[in-house]
Amino acid sequence: MDRPIRKIIAAALCSIAVTTNVYGLEITSDVIKKSQDGVTVVYIGNVELTAEDTRGLKISSVDFTSEDDQQIYEGDVKISLDAVHMLTDRAVVTRQENGLRINMDQVTTFER
C-alpha cells in the first residue's frame, strides 16, 4: 500500500470517536483504554460527557471559575455519580436544555 493511501486511512481511523454509556452518562472520546481487570477506564482526546439526569452528580476541584454559560473546574477535578467516579485535570461544564455537557482532554473512570 503506498504512503498517501496509508495516511488517508490513518487519518480516517483517528477521526472516529468512540461512544459508551456508563450509568446514564454518555461518554465520547477519540480513544478508550481499559485496565486488564476492567475496573479503570481512561478516555483520551476530545472527551465529551453528557448527562440528562444530573441528580446526584457531584463535581469538585481545586479551582473554579464561571464564564458566560460555562463553569470551569481545574486542578484535581473529581466527578461522581452513584458508583462511578472520574478524575481529570480540567473540565468545562455547559448546561443545556436537556441536562449538561462536560468537555475534557482526558478522564479516568472507576467504580466503587
N, C-alpha and C positions, 0 to 999 in steps of 0.2 A: 504494500500500500504506500503510495507516495506521500510525502510530508504535508502538502496542503490539505489533502483529504483527512489525514490524521488530526491536524489542527482543528478542522471543522467539526469532526466527531468529538474531539476532546472538549471543545467549546460548548457544543450542544449538551454533552453529559454534565458539564459543570453548571449549566444554567437550569437544570432540572431541580426543582425544590421538592423536598420530602415533607409530607404532612402526616402527623399522627394525632391521636386523640387520647388524652390522659385525664380521667376524672372530669370530663366535660370541658376540658381545656383543649383547644386545638392549637397544636404547635407546628409551625412550618419553618424549615431551615434548609440550608444547602447540603449539610452533611449530618448524619446521626451516627454516633459511636456508642455502642453498648458494652458494659463490662462483661466479663465472662460469666459472672454469677447473675447477670441481668438486673442487679439492684440499681446500678448507676447508669444513667444515660446522659451523654453530652451532645447538645445540639450546637452546631457550629455554622456561622455565616448567615447573615440576614435573618436572624431568628425573629419570628413574629408569633406571639401567643395571643389568642383571642378567647374571650370568655363571655358568654351571655349571662349566666348566673354568677354574680360576683359576691353573693352572700358567703361569708366565711373566708374570703380572700384577704390575706394579710401581707403587707409589704413593709419592710423596714430597711434602713440604710444608714450610713454614717452622715451623708449629706443629702439635702432635699431642696429643690428649687421648683418654682411653678412659673411657667412662661405661657402666656396665652391660654390655649386649651390643653396644654401638656403639663404633666408632672414628671420631673426628672429626679431619679434616685441614683446616687453614686456612692461607691465605696461599700464593700461588703453587703451587697443587696441580697436580701432574703425574701423570697416569695413563697407563701404557704397557702394551701387549700386542702383541707381534710388531711389525708395521709401523704400528700405529695409536697415535697419541699424542693425549692430551686435556689441555686446560688449563682450570682453573676456580679460583674463589676459595675455595670451601668444599665439602667432600664428606663425607657421613656414610655410613660403611660398616657394614652389618649382615650378619653371617654367617648363612646359612640352611642347612638340611639338604642342599639341592641346589646349593650354591655361595654366592654373595653378592649383595647388593643395594647399590648406591651411589646415594644421593639428592643432587641438586644443584639450584640455581636455574637455572644456565646452564652449558654446557660447549662448548668449541670443539674440534673434532676435525680431525686432518690425518694424512696418511700420509707416511712417509719411505721 
